[in-house]
């Protein structure tokens, strides 16, 4: 048997302001004071810690207490529970099970013979180039913005090319600018896909469009995320089924000494709903297989 410890107590006033009580304060009991009933439980969050064998070793609860007037006919309470395996760091989810609009896409890598490895910062798992005020690509290196589910985004900068720039170093610099230092290999199908369930993750398909020339430099990264509604028609869940990353290149022509050229570099994300329209289904009429003896109608027939 594991005792439940009180992790925190927050008191909410009638106008919604919340105050965290000191750790030494004990859990307060409901009390009627004048026209108010105070210390009413408005919400409880439970946190369970367990071992890899499934044994619960710790349980904690966080309370939100509030006040209501005597005239209140009903109150709204909220309860939630989270589980964490001991000696592991939980990775924040982006939905349960389906993605929630506005939360970041969950992505990671898969080393050989392992599950999916994710960055503990959920806003840094799948990102694109972030636009900067000066629009200088070389000054914007390292500035990233997370890809949020359901949000189509476009960002970019201007690249100033001089005659002294070489093709190969410039190509690598632009790839790092567009894809970041560590572009992931997989994206979670659901907002709560577990790292050990590799089949619940979608591989990112890489495409490249280029011209025939000695020097090709990347100038755009287009990410298309295809998703579908999954589950009940009453409460459909967003499920990602395909992710494509397309790099577009252009020809870099040698400039005369002292000349410069400016080209735009862009990143974009598009979410496409490929759900099939819901259609009503009807059961087929039952067939009656009746066999009568050959002399059933004798002597009339």
N, C-alpha and C positions, 0 to 999 in steps of 0.2 A: 504494500500500500504506500502510495506517494502523497505527501501532504501538498496542498496547493498554497503557494506563497503569494502574498499581495505585492505586486511589482510597483504599482503606482495608483494614486487616487487623484482624480481631477474633479473639481467642483465647477459646475456650470450654472451661471446666473440666469435669470429670466430673460435678459437681453442677449444671451448667447456667449457672454464672456467666460472664458475658462481660466481656472487658477489651479496650479499643481500644488498639492499639499506636501508638507515635509515628510520625509521617510519615517519619522517617529510617530506621525499621526496614525491612530488606529482607524479601522473601518467604522464609519459612522452609521448609526441606526436612523431610520426615518423618524422625523419629529414634526408635529403640527405646531406651527408658530403663527399666531394670529390667523390671518387668512391664507397662509401658505403651508404647504406640506413640503418640507425640505429633506435632503439626503435620499431622494428617490433614485433608484438605479435606472439610468438612461441607456447605459451600454456597458458591455463587458467584453474584453479581448483576452482570450486564453492562448497561452504559448506552451507547447509540449515539446520536451526534449527527449529523444529516444536513442537507443544504441542500434548498431547495424543488425543486431539479432531481433529487433522489434520491441525491446524492453523499455518501458517508460521510466526514466530516472529523475525527471524534474517536471514540475507543472507550476506555471505562474499565471496570475490574473491581473489585469489592469481595469480599474473601474472608472466610470464617468457617472458622477452623482449630480442631480439637479433639483430644481424646485418647481412645483406646480401650484396653481391656485386651487381653492376648494371647488370652484365652478368647473374645472376641467373634467370633461366626460371621459377622456381617454388619453393615454400617453403613448409615444412611439419609442420602442426600445430596439437596440441593435446588439447583435452578438456575433462574434467571429472567432475563429480558431486557426492557429498556424502550427506547423510541425517543423522541427529542425533536428537533423541527425547530429549526434555529438561529434565534436572535432571537425565539423564542416562549417563553411560559411554559406548561408542561404543566399541564393540569387533571386532578386525581386522578380515577380511575375508580371506579365502584361495582360492578364485576363484569366478567367477560370470557367470553362476551358478555353473559349474562343477569345480572340484579340479584342481589346477595347479601343475604340477610336481615340487617338491622341496619345496612346502609350507607345513606347519605343519597341521596334522589332527586336526579338531575341535572336542572337546569332553566336556562332562559335566555330571552333576547329575540332577536327577529329584526328588525333594521332593514331598511328597504326596499332590496332588491338586495344583501343581505349574508347571510352564514351566521348561525348561532346564536352569540350572545355570552353568555358565562357569567361568573359571579363566580369568581375564583380560589380563594376559600374554599368548598370543597364543602359545608360545613356551614351555609352562608348563602345557598344558592340557592333553596330552597323551604322556608319555615318557617311556623310557626303561633304564636299567642300563648302565652307561657310563664306559667304560674301563679306568683304571688308569695305570700309568707307573709301579707302584710296584705290580700290579695284586693281591693286598690283598683285599679280599671281605669285611672284617670288617672295613678296612680303607676307603673303597669306598662308604660307606653309605652316602646317600644324593647326590651323583654325578649322575645326570640324563642327558639324551640327548633326544631331541624331535624326534618323529616319523614323517618323512617327506613323503608326498604322492609320491608313485612311487619308493621310495628308499628301497631296501632290505638291512637290516642291521643285523649284528651279533656283540655282545659284551659279555664280560665275565670277570671272575676273579677266583682266587684260594682261596679256603676255607681251612684253617688249623684247623683240629679237634683234640682236646686233650681229654684225659680220663675224665677230670673234667667237660666237657660240658654236660648239661642236654638236653634231647630231646625236651621238650616243649618250653623252651626259645629259643633254637637254631632254631626251626621250625618257630617261629614268627619273629625272626631276619631275616631269609632268605626270608620269604614272604615280609617283608617290603623292603628288598633289591631288590627283583625282581619286585614288583609291585609299589613301592614307598609308600609314606605316604597316598596318596589319589588317588586310581585308579578309573577312571571314570566309569559310568554305560552306557553311550550312546555316539555314534559317529555320527556326522552330515553326512547325505547322500550326500549333496552338499557343496561346499565351501562357499555358502552364505545362508545356512539354518538358519532360524530365531529361536530364543530360544522359542518363544511362539507356534511355529508349531511343537508340539511334534511328530506328525506322520511323520515328515520329518527327524527323527533321528532314528538310528539303535541301538538296544540294543546289548551290548557286551555279547556274549555267553561264559560262563566259563566251561571248561572241566578239568578233572584231571585224570592222569594215574598213578597208584600206584601198589605196590606189597602188598601181605598179610604178614604183620609183625607188631610187637608191636610199632615200632618207624619208621615213615616215614618223611624224611626231603625233602623239595622242592629243586631241583637243576637246573631247567630250566623253562623259560617262553617263549612260542612260540605264537606269535600273527600273525594270518593270516587275511589279509584284501582282501575280494573279491569285485571287482568293475566291472562296465560295461560301455560301451559307450552308451550315452543317447542322443536322439534328432536327429538332422539332420545329414545325412551322410557327408555333406559338412563341418560342424563344430560340430563334436560330443563332448559332455560334459561328463566328468568323474563323475560317480555316484557310491558311495559305497553302496553295498547291503547286506553285511554280514561281521561281525567281530567276530573272535573266539580267545579266550585266553586260552591256554592249559598249565597247570602246570604239570610238570613231577617230580615225587618223587623217592627217592631211600631209601633203608634200611640202617639205622644207627646202626651199631653193636658196642657193648660196647668194648672199647679198654682196654688193660691191663694198670695198672698204669705206667706213665712215657712214654708211647708210643704216637705217633702222626700219623695222616693220612691227606693227602691233596686230595681234590676232586674239579673238575672244576664246576663252576656255570655259566650258560650262559643265555642270552636273545637274541631273534631273532625276526625279522619282515619280513614277506613275503607278497608281493602284487601279487594277481592273477587276471588276466583279464579273465572274464568269458563271454565276449561278444560273441553273436552268429554271424557267418559270414553273411555279407549282401548278400541278394539274390534279383535279379530283379523280380519284380512282373508284371504280365500281366492281363489285364481285360479279362473276358470271352466273347466269341462271343455272341452277342445278339440272343435270340431265337425269331422266328417269329411265332406267333400262328394265323394261317389263317383258317378261317371256311367259306366254300362255301355252297351255297344252294344245296340241293340234286339233283336238275334238271339243274345245271349250264351247263353241257355239252350236254343237250338234244338238238337235236335228234341224236347226233353223238354217244353217249354212252347210 
